[in-house]
Amino acid sequence: MDLLIKFYAIFLISILIALTQYKCNINRKESPLPKELILQKMTPIKVPEPSALTLSFDGKYFWSVCDENSKVYRLTKNGTVTNSFIIDGEDLEGITVIDVNRLAVILERSREVVIIDTLGNEVSHKGFNLEGNLNEGLEGISYDSKNKIYYLLNEKNPGLLIKADSSFNELSRKVITFADDYSDIFYAIDDNTLWILSDESKRVFQTDLNGNKLKEFFIEVDQPEGLVVDYKNKLIYVVSDKKEELYEFKLP
């Protein structure tokens, strides 16, 4: 009798588990694949292993950096280099424009942001307390000149969105998990949002200012590491570190 009761108990438990799994499968909604950005143009650029991208203060040029030779480059929107200079530091991985005379550049391995003028002279620098592998540190930076706030990305382990004031005092830091890594960031004054690039996920994300994902787009680019969003001309620019190319996508 006891064996029979045990048999029925096991049978009923098995039925309940099966029904629960079936209900979960019925209710589970598969996440739709992200839309792919439409490529408009691809241009080779003479910047070795470009690791970031930002617009000049007047919006006519790009600034980029190379992590191998510690150089900062200014180039036209057609990819022609018009100026370059070496700065004192290693592993340049991010750049943003502060004003007409100053730039902020990330040194990933030392977890520092260096303020330089547009001739390459150092103005100041600021370190951040970040643990982890040397090549998995600060990776992207963008600046909201109206509110004087910097937005910085830590690449991975963990992925972080860091907000800092104009003196680089931290206002907040948040773990973000919507991509495998984080390569660059762009603050869009047009709609007060952030655009975030992921190399490993081959994605461009639009988020709110707290890093909550709003939109997601797929890009077919090898090792994308620099991002600019141009609302006026309805374009998204991406640079490939591996291919040394500038891509123009249609802004959806």
ChimeraX attribute file (.defattr): number of C-alpha atoms within 10 A of each C-alpha:
attribute: neighborCount
match mode: 1-to-1
recipient: residues
	/A:1	6
	/A:2	6
	/A:3	8
	/A:4	9
	/A:5	10
	/A:6	11
	/A:7	11
	/A:8	11
	/A:9	12
	/A:10	12
	/A:11	11
	/A:12	12
	/A:13	11
	/A:14	12
	/A:15	11
	/A:16	12
	/A:17	11
	/A:18	12
	/A:19	12
	/A:20	12
	/A:21	11
	/A:22	12
	/A:23	11
	/A:24	11
	/A:25	11
	/A:26	9
	/A:27	9
	/A:28	9
	/A:29	8
	/A:30	7
	/A:31	6
	/A:32	6
	/A:33	9
	/A:34	14
	/A:35	13
	/A:36	15
	/A:37	19
	/A:38	16
	/A:39	16
	/A:40	12
	/A:41	12
	/A:42	16
	/A:43	15
	/A:44	15
	/A:45	20
	/A:46	14
	/A:47	23
	/A:48	18
	/A:49	22
	/A:50	31
	/A:51	30
	/A:52	34
	/A:53	30
	/A:54	27
	/A:55	23
	/A:56	20
	/A:57	17
	/A:58	9
	/A:59	10
	/A:60	10
	/A:61	18
	/A:62	25
	/A:63	25
	/A:64	27
	/A:65	30
	/A:66	22
	/A:67	22
	/A:68	14
	/A:69	16
	/A:70	17
	/A:71	22
	/A:72	24
	/A:73	21
	/A:74	23
	/A:75	21
	/A:76	16
	/A:77	16
	/A:78	14
	/A:79	19
	/A:80	17
	/A:81	18
	/A:82	11
	/A:83	13
	/A:84	18
	/A:85	15
	/A:86	15
	/A:87	18
	/A:88	11
	/A:89	18
	/A:90	17
	/A:91	22
	/A:92	30
	/A:93	30
	/A:94	33
	/A:95	31
	/A:96	30
	/A:97	25
	/A:98	21
	/A:99	15
	/A:100	11
	/A:101	12
	/A:102	19
	/A:103	24
	/A:104	24
	/A:105	28
	/A:106	31
	/A:107	24
	/A:108	24
	/A:109	19
	/A:110	18
	/A:111	21
	/A:112	20
	/A:113	23
	/A:114	20
	/A:115	22
	/A:116	20
	/A:117	17
	/A:118	19
	/A:119	15
	/A:120	17
	/A:121	14
	/A:122	16
	/A:123	12
	/A:124	12
	/A:125	15
	/A:126	13
	/A:127	14
	/A:128	14
	/A:129	7
	/A:130	16
	/A:131	11
	/A:132	11
	/A:133	10
	/A:134	13
	/A:135	15
	/A:136	20
	/A:137	27
	/A:138	32
	/A:139	32
	/A:140	32
	/A:141	30
	/A:142	27
	/A:143	27
	/A:144	19
	/A:145	14
	/A:146	7
	/A:147	9
	/A:148	12
	/A:149	20
	/A:150	24
	/A:151	25
	/A:152	24
	/A:153	27
	/A:154	26
	/A:155	23
	/A:156	22
	/A:157	15
	/A:158	18
	/A:159	22
	/A:160	22
	/A:161	24
	/A:162	20
	/A:163	22
	/A:164	17
	/A:165	16
	/A:166	14
	/A:167	12
	/A:168	16
	/A:169	14
	/A:170	15
	/A:171	11
	/A:172	12
	/A:173	16
	/A:174	14
	/A:175	15
	/A:176	20
	/A:177	16
	/A:178	15
	/A:179	18
	/A:180	17
	/A:181	25
	/A:182	29
	/A:183	27
	/A:184	33
	/A:185	34
	/A:186	26
	/A:187	26
	/A:188	19
	/A:189	13
	/A:190	9
	/A:191	9
	/A:192	11
	/A:193	18
	/A:194	23
	/A:195	25
	/A:196	26
	/A:197	28
	/A:198	25
	/A:199	23
	/A:200	15
	/A:201	16
	/A:202	19
	/A:203	24
	/A:204	28
	/A:205	21
	/A:206	21
	/A:207	18
	/A:208	15
	/A:209	16
	/A:210	16
	/A:211	21
	/A:212	15
	/A:213	17
	/A:214	12
	/A:215	13
	/A:216	19
	/A:217	16
	/A:218	17
	/A:219	22
	/A:220	13
	/A:221	19
	/A:222	16
	/A:223	20
	/A:224	31
	/A:225	29
	/A:226	31
	/A:227	28
	/A:228	24
	/A:229	23
	/A:230	16
	/A:231	13
	/A:232	8
	/A:233	9
	/A:234	12
	/A:235	19
	/A:236	22
	/A:237	22
	/A:238	25
	/A:239	30
	/A:240	23
	/A:241	23
	/A:242	15
	/A:243	16
	/A:244	20
	/A:245	22
	/A:246	24
	/A:247	23
	/A:248	21
	/A:249	19
	/A:250	16
	/A:251	16
	/A:252	11
